[in-house]
Amino acid sequence: MTRVNPELLEEIRKYGAFDISACFNCGNCTAVCPLAKEDASFPRRLIRCGQVGLEDKIISAVEPWHCYYCGECSQTCPREASPGEYMMALRRYLIARYDITGISKIFYKNSYLQISLAAGLFAALVVLFNRYTGDFGALAAKIEMAFPVYVTLALGGYVLNMYRHIIVKPLGKIALTFKPKHIYETFYHGFTQANFTGCEETDWWRWISHLLVMSGYTLTLLISNLHLLEPLNERYTPFGPVSLLVWYAGLSIIIGGGSMSLRRVFKRRESSKFSHPSDWLFVTMLFLIGLSTLATHFTNVAYGPENPLLAQLYRINIAIETVWIILIVPFTKWIHIFFRPLAIYFQHIKKEAEAGTAFSL
């Protein structure tokens, strides 16, 4: 029996700015959306599911993660119901539902609480780091080496819960696919964000901005989690291998994140008309990570590891990264990096299960 939740639409409304109740099911959004196929009425099906309260259908859907919010559906909506923003709200809602801790739900509904906690934790860490009299380079190494453990535990909970809702509960069993083509497509979409280019008028600068941010931050994550930089112990050359990675990572984050922020300020595109407070926190923190990373590395290259300014900048950089890892990464849209390619993989599993070819237990 399909469970109906009459309060579902009101609950989803708390995660975004849309008016899907105004939708009269004309189908314009589906007609213009490149993700709509003969066997997938997108976004019309999920709009209807929200209207009638089909909670399980929404929680088990992969389609929201395929959408990159080009805004064509909202532009053509005669009722101004903002179906594109509805998809954004669904992604926030799904993050909150997949989070086993329940913290994402609290943060999304009380965004200023997350912002206040982030600011407070940053200030406390800066004070603590400045009062630390031991070898701060060694302390930073321990902090950065703890990041992968924390992120893996947080991500693991999300992925297992997502898999349970999308595959296990609807199919009633564990199912997987090992076909090389499906695995390739999973990674291909993860690295290229290919669905961005499917819209009639591809917003190339938005695609480039997202690609810069994703690639730059992924590099930053690797650099910090593997503790490739020791700015207080070693002087780096301007064009050494590590330096080139740092320059690219920092500049990519600043350029991509700066572009995203400006779009949200000027609201010239449909996809930038609405901004949830968590979106601003996300891009602001990204920008600060890129800026502090570049400033720290530049000071090391220019003046050497003994420079007192470098010691201060490095402490600020580690404080920002710590806040980012603890309060932002597990509970906001950063998790999209993994959910989007996983949605591609889970969709393949569903199709194979329907055809009876999926590996199952």
C-alpha positions as a Markdown table, in Angstrom:
| # | Residue | x | y | z |
|---|---|---|---|---|
| 1 | Met | 0.0 | 0.0 | 0.0 |
| 2 | Thr | 1.3 | 3.4 | -1.0 |
| 3 | Arg | 1.5 | 5.7 | 2.0 |
| 4 | Val | 0.1 | 9.2 | 1.6 |
| 5 | Asn | 1.4 | 12.2 | 3.7 |
| 6 | Pro | -1.1 | 15.1 | 3.4 |
| 7 | Glu | 1.5 | 17.4 | 5.0 |
| 8 | Leu | 4.3 | 16.5 | 2.5 |
| 9 | Leu | 4.1 | 19.6 | 0.3 |
| 10 | Glu | 4.1 | 21.9 | 3.3 |
| 11 | Glu | 7.1 | 20.1 | 4.6 |
| 12 | Ile | 9.0 | 20.4 | 1.3 |
| 13 | Arg | 8.1 | 24.1 | 1.2 |
| 14 | Lys | 10.3 | 24.7 | 4.2 |
| 15 | Tyr | 13.3 | 23.8 | 2.0 |
| 16 | Gly | 12.8 | 26.3 | -0.9 |
| 17 | Ala | 10.8 | 29.1 | -2.6 |
| 18 | Phe | 8.2 | 27.6 | -4.9 |
| 19 | Asp | 4.4 | 27.4 | -5.3 |
| 20 | Ile | 3.8 | 23.9 | -6.8 |
| 21 | Ser | 0.2 | 24.0 | -5.4 |
| 22 | Ala | -0.4 | 26.5 | -8.3 |
| 23 | Cys | 0.5 | 23.9 | -10.9 |
| 24 | Phe | -2.5 | 22.6 | -12.9 |
| 25 | Asn | -0.5 | 19.8 | -14.6 |
| 26 | Cys | -0.3 | 21.4 | -18.1 |
| 27 | Gly | 3.0 | 19.6 | -18.8 |
| 28 | Asn | 5.0 | 22.6 | -20.2 |
| 29 | Cys | 7.9 | 21.8 | -17.8 |
| 30 | Thr | 8.1 | 18.2 | -19.0 |
| 31 | Ala | 7.9 | 19.4 | -22.7 |
| 32 | Val | 11.0 | 21.6 | -22.4 |
| 33 | Cys | 13.1 | 19.5 | -19.9 |
| 34 | Pro | 15.8 | 17.4 | -21.6 |
| 35 | Leu | 15.7 | 14.9 | -18.8 |
| 36 | Ala | 12.1 | 14.0 | -19.7 |
| 37 | Lys | 12.0 | 10.7 | -21.6 |
| 38 | Glu | 9.2 | 8.4 | -22.8 |
| 39 | Asp | 9.5 | 6.4 | -19.6 |
| 40 | Ala | 10.2 | 9.4 | -17.3 |
| 41 | Ser | 7.8 | 12.4 | -17.1 |
| 42 | Phe | 10.1 | 14.8 | -15.4 |
| 43 | Pro | 9.6 | 17.0 | -13.5 |
| 44 | Arg | 5.8 | 16.6 | -13.8 |
| 45 | Arg | 5.7 | 13.2 | -12.0 |
| 46 | Leu | 7.5 | 14.5 | -8.9 |
| 47 | Ile | 5.4 | 17.6 | -8.9 |
| 48 | Arg | 2.3 | 15.4 | -8.8 |
| 49 | Cys | 3.8 | 13.2 | -6.1 |
| 50 | Gly | 4.4 | 16.3 | -4.0 |
| 51 | Gln | 0.8 | 17.6 | -4.5 |
| 52 | Val | -0.9 | 14.3 | -3.5 |
| 53 | Gly | 1.6 | 13.5 | -0.7 |
| 54 | Leu | 3.3 | 10.4 | -2.2 |
| 55 | Glu | 6.3 | 10.6 | 0.2 |
| 56 | Asp | 7.8 | 7.2 | -0.6 |
| 57 | Lys | 7.8 | 8.0 | -4.3 |
| 58 | Ile | 9.8 | 11.2 | -3.7 |
| 59 | Ile | 12.3 | 9.7 | -1.2 |
| 60 | Ser | 13.0 | 6.8 | -3.7 |
| 61 | Ala | 13.4 | 9.1 | -6.7 |
| 62 | Val | 16.7 | 9.7 | -8.5 |
| 63 | Glu | 15.5 | 12.4 | -10.8 |
| 64 | Pro | 16.1 | 15.4 | -8.5 |
| 65 | Trp | 19.9 | 14.6 | -8.6 |
| 66 | His | 19.9 | 14.5 | -12.4 |
| 67 | Cys | 18.6 | 18.1 | -12.5 |
| 68 | Tyr | 21.1 | 21.0 | -12.6 |
| 69 | Tyr | 18.4 | 23.7 | -12.5 |
| 70 | Cys | 18.8 | 25.4 | -15.9 |
| 71 | Gly | 15.5 | 27.1 | -15.2 |
| 72 | Glu | 13.8 | 26.4 | -18.6 |
| 73 | Cys | 10.9 | 24.7 | -16.8 |
| 74 | Ser | 10.3 | 27.7 | -14.5 |
| 75 | Gln | 10.6 | 30.1 | -17.5 |
| 76 | Thr | 7.8 | 28.3 | -19.4 |
| 77 | Cys | 5.5 | 27.7 | -16.4 |
| 78 | Pro | 2.2 | 29.7 | -17.1 |
| 79 | Arg | 1.4 | 29.6 | -13.3 |
| 80 | Glu | 4.8 | 30.8 | -12.1 |
| 81 | Ala | 5.0 | 27.7 | -9.8 |
| 82 | Ser | 8.8 | 27.6 | -10.1 |
| 83 | Pro | 9.3 | 23.9 | -10.8 |
| 84 | Gly | 13.0 | 24.4 | -11.0 |
| 85 | Glu | 13.2 | 25.8 | -7.5 |
| 86 | Tyr | 10.9 | 22.9 | -6.4 |
| 87 | Met | 13.7 | 20.5 | -7.6 |
| 88 | Met | 16.2 | 22.5 | -5.5 |
| 89 | Ala | 13.9 | 22.2 | -2.5 |
| 90 | Leu | 13.6 | 18.5 | -3.1 |
| 91 | Arg | 17.3 | 18.0 | -3.1 |
| 92 | Arg | 17.6 | 19.8 | 0.3 |
| 93 | Tyr | 14.6 | 17.8 | 1.6 |
| 94 | Leu | 16.3 | 14.5 | 0.4 |
| 95 | Ile | 19.6 | 15.4 | 2.0 |
| 96 | Ala | 17.7 | 15.9 | 5.3 |
| 97 | Arg | 15.9 | 12.6 | 4.9 |
| 98 | Tyr | 19.0 | 10.7 | 4.1 |
| 99 | Asp | 20.9 | 12.2 | 7.0 |
| 100 | Ile | 20.7 | 9.6 | 9.9 |
| 101 | Thr | 21.7 | 12.3 | 12.5 |
| 102 | Gly | 18.8 | 14.6 | 11.7 |
| 103 | Ile | 21.2 | 17.6 | 11.8 |
| 104 | Ser | 20.7 | 18.6 | 8.2 |
| 105 | Lys | 17.0 | 19.0 | 8.8 |
| 106 | Ile | 17.7 | 21.3 | 11.7 |
| 107 | Phe | 20.2 | 23.3 | 9.7 |
| 108 | Tyr | 18.0 | 23.7 | 6.6 |
| 109 | Lys | 15.0 | 24.8 | 8.6 |
| 110 | Asn | 17.2 | 27.0 | 10.9 |
| 111 | Ser | 19.9 | 28.2 | 8.5 |
| 112 | Tyr | 21.0 | 31.1 | 10.7 |
| 113 | Leu | 21.7 | 28.6 | 13.5 |
| 114 | Gln | 24.2 | 26.9 | 11.2 |
| 115 | Ile | 25.7 | 30.2 | 10.2 |
| 116 | Ser | 26.0 | 31.3 | 13.9 |
| 117 | Leu | 27.6 | 28.0 | 14.9 |
| 118 | Ala | 30.0 | 28.2 | 12.0 |
| 119 | Ala | 31.0 | 31.8 | 13.0 |
| 120 | Gly | 31.3 | 30.9 | 16.6 |
| 121 | Leu | 33.4 | 27.8 | 16.0 |
| 122 | Phe | 35.7 | 29.7 | 13.7 |
| 123 | Ala | 36.3 | 32.4 | 16.3 |
| 124 | Ala | 36.9 | 29.8 | 19.0 |
| 125 | Leu | 39.3 | 27.9 | 16.9 |
| 126 | Val | 41.3 | 31.0 | 16.0 |
| 127 | Val | 41.7 | 31.8 | 19.7 |
| 128 | Leu | 42.6 | 28.3 | 20.6 |
| 129 | Phe | 45.1 | 28.0 | 17.8 |
| 130 | Asn | 46.8 | 31.3 | 18.6 |
| 131 | Arg | 47.1 | 30.2 | 22.3 |
| 132 | Tyr | 48.6 | 26.9 | 21.3 |
| 133 | Thr | 52.3 | 26.9 | 22.3 |
| 134 | Gly | 53.3 | 23.5 | 20.8 |
| 135 | Asp | 54.3 | 22.6 | 17.3 |
| 136 | Phe | 51.3 | 23.9 | 15.3 |
| 137 | Gly | 52.4 | 22.2 | 12.2 |
| 138 | Ala | 52.2 | 18.8 | 13.9 |
| 139 | Leu | 48.8 | 19.7 | 15.4 |
| 140 | Ala | 47.5 | 20.7 | 11.9 |
| 141 | Ala | 48.7 | 17.4 | 10.5 |
| 142 | Lys | 46.7 | 15.5 | 13.1 |
| 143 | Ile | 43.6 | 17.6 | 12.4 |
| 144 | Glu | 43.9 | 17.2 | 8.6 |
| 145 | Met | 44.5 | 13.4 | 8.9 |
| 146 | Ala | 41.3 | 13.2 | 11.0 |
| 147 | Phe | 39.2 | 14.8 | 8.2 |
| 148 | Pro | 39.0 | 11.7 | 6.0 |
| 149 | Val | 37.7 | 9.6 | 8.8 |
| 150 | Tyr | 35.0 | 12.1 | 9.8 |
| 151 | Val | 33.9 | 12.6 | 6.1 |
| 152 | Thr | 33.9 | 8.9 | 5.4 |
| 153 | Leu | 31.7 | 8.2 | 8.4 |
| 154 | Ala | 29.3 | 11.0 | 7.5 |
| 155 | Leu | 29.2 | 10.1 | 3.8 |
| 156 | Gly | 28.8 | 6.4 | 4.5 |
| 157 | Gly | 25.7 | 7.0 | 6.5 |
| 158 | Tyr | 24.2 | 9.1 | 3.7 |
| 159 | Val | 25.0 | 6.6 | 1.0 |
| 160 | Leu | 23.6 | 3.6 | 2.9 |
| 161 | Asn | 20.4 | 5.5 | 3.7 |
| 162 | Met | 20.1 | 6.7 | 0.1 |
| 163 | Tyr | 20.6 | 3.2 | -1.2 |
| 164 | Arg | 18.1 | 1.8 | 1.3 |
| 165 | His | 15.4 | 4.3 | 0.2 |
| 166 | Ile | 16.1 | 4.1 | -3.6 |
| 167 | Ile | 16.9 | 0.4 | -4.1 |
| 168 | Val | 16.3 | -1.8 | -1.1 |
| 169 | Lys | 12.8 | -0.6 | 0.0 |
| 170 | Pro | 11.2 | -0.3 | -3.5 |
| 171 | Leu | 12.7 | -3.6 | -4.8 |
| 172 | Gly | 12.6 | -5.5 | -1.5 |
| 173 | Lys | 16.1 | -6.8 | -1.9 |
| 174 | Ile | 19.8 | -5.7 | -2.3 |
| 175 | Ala | 20.6 | -5.2 | -5.9 |
| 176 | Leu | 23.8 | -4.1 | -7.8 |
| 177 | Thr | 25.2 | -3.7 | -11.3 |
| 178 | Phe | 28.8 | -4.5 | -12.2 |
| 179 | Lys | 28.6 | -3.6 | -15.9 |
| 180 | Pro | 31.6 | -1.6 | -16.9 |
| 181 | Lys | 29.4 | 0.8 | -19.0 |
| 182 | His | 27.3 | 1.7 | -15.9 |
| 183 | Ile | 30.3 | 2.2 | -13.7 |
| 184 | Tyr | 32.0 | 4.4 | -16.4 |
| 185 | Glu | 28.8 | 6.5 | -16.8 |
| 186 | Thr | 28.7 | 7.0 | -13.0 |
| 187 | Phe | 32.2 | 8.4 | -12.9 |
| 188 | Tyr | 31.8 | 10.3 | -16.2 |
| 189 | His | 28.8 | 12.2 | -14.9 |
| 190 | Gly | 30.5 | 12.7 | -11.5 |
| 191 | Phe | 33.5 | 14.4 | -13.1 |
| 192 | Thr | 31.9 | 16.2 | -16.1 |
| 193 | Gln | 28.4 | 17.1 | -14.8 |
| 194 | Ala | 27.2 | 16.2 | -18.3 |
| 195 | Asn | 23.5 | 16.9 | -17.6 |
| 196 | Phe | 24.5 | 20.5 | -17.4 |
| 197 | Thr | 24.9 | 20.6 | -21.2 |
| 198 | Gly | 21.6 | 19.0 | -22.0 |
| 199 | Cys | 19.4 | 22.1 | -21.9 |
| 200 | Glu | 18.3 | 23.9 | -25.0 |
| 201 | Glu | 20.4 | 27.0 | -24.1 |
| 202 | Thr | 23.4 | 25.7 | -22.2 |
| 203 | Asp | 24.6 | 28.1 | -19.6 |
| 204 | Trp | 28.3 | 27.4 | -20.3 |
| 205 | Trp | 29.7 | 29.9 | -17.8 |
| 206 | Arg | 27.6 | 28.3 | -15.0 |
| 207 | Trp | 28.8 | 24.9 | -16.1 |
| 208 | Ile | 32.5 | 26.1 | -16.1 |
| 209 | Ser | 32.0 | 27.7 | -12.7 |
| 210 | His | 30.6 | 24.5 | -11.1 |
| 211 | Leu | 33.4 | 22.5 | -12.8 |
| 212 | Leu | 36.1 | 24.9 | -11.4 |
| 213 | Val | 34.6 | 24.8 | -7.9 |
| 214 | Met | 34.2 | 21.0 | -8.0 |
| 215 | Ser | 37.7 | 20.3 | -9.3 |
| 216 | Gly | 39.4 | 23.0 | -7.2 |
| 217 | Tyr | 37.7 | 21.9 | -4.0 |
| 218 | Thr | 38.4 | 18.2 | -4.7 |
| 219 | Leu | 42.1 | 19.0 | -5.1 |
| 220 | Thr | 42.0 | 21.1 | -1.9 |
| 221 | Leu | 40.4 | 18.2 | -0.1 |
| 222 | Leu | 43.1 | 15.8 | -1.3 |
| 223 | Ile | 45.9 | 18.3 | -0.4 |
| 224 | Ser | 44.6 | 18.8 | 3.2 |
| 225 | Asn | 43.4 | 15.3 | 3.9 |
| 226 | Leu | 46.7 | 13.8 | 2.7 |
| 227 | His | 48.5 | 16.6 | 4.4 |
| 228 | Leu | 50.6 | 17.4 | 1.3 |
| 229 | Leu | 51.4 | 20.9 | 2.5 |
| 230 | Glu | 53.6 | 21.7 | 5.5 |
| 231 | Pro | 54.0 | 25.4 | 5.1 |
| 232 | Leu | 55.6 | 25.9 | 8.6 |
| 233 | Asn | 58.3 | 23.3 | 7.9 |
| 234 | Glu | 59.2 | 23.6 | 4.2 |
| 235 | Arg | 59.6 | 26.4 | 1.7 |
| 236 | Tyr | 57.9 | 25.7 | -1.6 |
| 237 | Thr | 59.0 | 26.8 | -5.1 |
| 238 | Pro | 56.5 | 28.8 | -7.1 |
| 239 | Phe | 56.1 | 26.2 | -9.9 |
| 240 | Gly | 56.8 | 22.9 | -8.1 |
| 241 | Pro | 54.2 | 20.1 | -8.4 |
| 242 | Val | 52.5 | 20.8 | -5.1 |
| 243 | Ser | 52.5 | 24.6 | -5.8 |
| 244 | Leu | 50.8 | 24.1 | -9.2 |
| 245 | Leu | 48.1 | 22.1 | -7.5 |
| 246 | Val | 47.6 | 24.7 | -4.9 |
| 247 | Trp | 47.5 | 27.6 | -7.4 |
| 248 | Tyr | 44.9 | 25.8 | -9.5 |
| 249 | Ala | 42.8 | 24.7 | -6.5 |
| 250 | Gly | 42.7 | 28.1 | -4.9 |
| 251 | Leu | 42.1 | 30.1 | -8.0 |
| 252 | Ser | 39.4 | 27.7 | -9.3 |
| 253 | Ile | 37.5 | 28.0 | -6.1 |
| 254 | Ile | 37.8 | 31.8 | -6.0 |
| 255 | Ile | 36.8 | 32.3 | -9.7 |
| 256 | Gly | 34.1 | 29.7 | -9.7 |
| 257 | Gly | 32.7 | 30.6 | -6.2 |
| 258 | Gly | 32.9 | 34.3 | -7.0 |
| 259 | Ser | 31.0 | 33.8 | -10.2 |
| 260 | Met | 28.3 | 31.8 | -8.3 |
| 261 | Ser | 28.0 | 34.6 | -5.7 |
| 262 | Leu | 27.7 | 37.4 | -8.3 |
| 263 | Arg | 24.9 | 35.5 | -10.1 |
| 264 | Arg | 23.0 | 35.2 | -6.8 |
| 265 | Val | 23.5 | 38.9 | -6.2 |
| 266 | Phe | 22.3 | 40.1 | -9.6 |
| 267 | Lys | 19.7 | 37.3 | -10.2 |
| 268 | Arg | 19.8 | 37.6 | -13.9 |
| 269 | Arg | 19.2 | 33.9 | -14.5 |
| 270 | Glu | 16.3 | 31.9 | -13.5 |
| 271 | Ser | 18.6 | 29.5 | -11.6 |
| 272 | Ser | 19.9 | 32.4 | -9.5 |
| 273 | Lys | 16.6 | 34.1 | -8.5 |
| 274 | Phe | 16.2 | 32.2 | -5.2 |
| 275 | Ser | 19.0 | 31.7 | -2.7 |
| 276 | His | 18.6 | 29.6 | 0.5 |
| 277 | Pro | 20.8 | 30.9 | 3.3 |
| 278 | Ser | 22.7 | 27.6 | 3.3 |
| 279 | Asp | 23.7 | 28.4 | -0.3 |
| 280 | Trp | 25.3 | 31.6 | 0.7 |
| 281 | Leu | 27.1 | 29.9 | 3.6 |
| 282 | Phe | 28.3 | 27.3 | 1.2 |
| 283 | Val | 29.8 | 29.7 | -1.4 |
| 284 | Thr | 31.2 | 32.0 | 1.3 |
| 285 | Met | 33.0 | 29.2 | 3.0 |
| 286 | Leu | 34.3 | 27.9 | -0.3 |
| 287 | Phe | 35.6 | 31.4 | -1.2 |
| 288 | Leu | 37.3 | 31.7 | 2.2 |
| 289 | Ile | 39.0 | 28.3 | 1.8 |
| 290 | Gly | 40.3 | 29.2 | -1.6 |
| 291 | Leu | 41.5 | 32.7 | -0.4 |
| 292 | Ser | 43.1 | 31.5 | 2.8 |
| 293 | Thr | 44.9 | 28.6 | 1.0 |
| 294 | Leu | 46.3 | 30.9 | -1.6 |
| 295 | Ala | 47.4 | 33.5 | 0.9 |
| 296 | Thr | 49.1 | 30.9 | 3.1 |
| 297 | His | 50.9 | 29.3 | 0.2 |
| 298 | Phe | 51.9 | 32.7 | -1.4 |
| 299 | Thr | 53.4 | 33.8 | 1.9 |
| 300 | Asn | 55.4 | 30.6 | 2.2 |
| 301 | Val | 56.7 | 30.9 | -1.3 |
| 302 | Ala | 57.5 | 34.6 | -1.0 |
| 303 | Tyr | 58.9 | 34.8 | 2.6 |
| 304 | Gly | 59.6 | 31.3 | 3.8 |
| 305 | Pro | 58.2 | 29.2 | 6.7 |
| 306 | Glu | 59.7 | 31.3 | 9.5 |
| 307 | Asn | 57.6 | 34.4 | 8.5 |
| 308 | Pro | 55.3 | 35.4 | 11.5 |
| 309 | Leu | 52.5 | 36.4 | 9.1 |
| 310 | Leu | 52.5 | 32.9 | 7.7 |
| 311 | Ala | 52.0 | 31.4 | 11.1 |
| 312 | Gln | 48.8 | 33.5 | 11.5 |
| 313 | Leu | 47.5 | 32.8 | 8.0 |
| 314 | Tyr | 48.0 | 29.1 | 8.4 |
| 315 | Arg | 46.1 | 29.1 | 11.7 |
| 316 | Ile | 43.2 | 30.9 | 10.0 |
| 317 | Asn | 43.3 | 28.5 | 7.1 |
| 318 | Ile | 43.1 | 25.4 | 9.4 |
| 319 | Ala | 40.3 | 27.0 | 11.4 |
| 320 | Ile | 38.3 | 27.6 | 8.2 |
| 321 | Glu | 38.9 | 24.1 | 7.0 |
| 322 | Thr | 37.9 | 22.6 | 10.3 |
| 323 | Val | 34.6 | 24.5 | 10.4 |
| 324 | Trp | 34.0 | 23.5 | 6.8 |
| 325 | Ile | 34.6 | 19.8 | 7.5 |
| 326 | Ile | 32.6 | 19.7 | 10.8 |
| 327 | Leu | 29.6 | 21.8 | 10.1 |
| 328 | Ile | 29.3 | 22.3 | 6.3 |
| 329 | Val | 30.4 | 19.2 | 4.4 |
| 330 | Pro | 28.1 | 16.6 | 6.0 |
| 331 | Phe | 25.0 | 18.8 | 6.3 |
| 332 | Thr | 24.6 | 20.9 | 3.2 |
| 333 | Lys | 24.7 | 20.8 | -0.6 |
| 334 | Trp | 28.4 | 19.7 | -0.7 |
| 335 | Ile | 27.1 | 16.2 | -0.6 |
| 336 | His | 25.8 | 16.7 | -4.1 |
| 337 | Ile | 29.2 | 15.8 | -5.4 |
| 338 | Phe | 28.5 | 12.2 | -4.4 |
| 339 | Phe | 24.7 | 12.1 | -4.7 |
| 340 | Arg | 24.6 | 13.1 | -8.4 |
| 341 | Pro | 26.8 | 10.3 | -9.8 |
| 342 | Leu | 25.3 | 7.8 | -7.3 |
| 343 | Ala | 21.9 | 8.7 | -8.7 |
| 344 | Ile | 23.1 | 7.6 | -12.2 |
| 345 | Tyr | 24.4 | 4.3 | -10.8 |
| 346 | Phe | 21.2 | 3.6 | -8.9 |
| 347 | Gln | 19.1 | 4.4 | -12.0 |
| 348 | His | 21.0 | 1.7 | -13.8 |
| 349 | Ile | 20.4 | -0.7 | -11.0 |
| 350 | Lys | 16.6 | 0.0 | -11.2 |
| 351 | Lys | 16.5 | -0.6 | -14.9 |
| 352 | Glu | 18.5 | -3.8 | -14.6 |
| 353 | Ala | 16.2 | -5.0 | -11.8 |
| 354 | Glu | 13.2 | -4.3 | -14.0 |
| 355 | Ala | 14.8 | -6.3 | -16.7 |
| 356 | Gly | 15.7 | -9.1 | -14.3 |
| 357 | Thr | 19.5 | -8.7 | -15.0 |
| 358 | Ala | 20.7 | -7.0 | -11.8 |
| 359 | Phe | 22.9 | -8.9 | -9.3 |
| 360 | Ser | 20.7 | -9.3 | -6.2 |
| 361 | Leu | 20.6 | -10.8 | -2.8 |
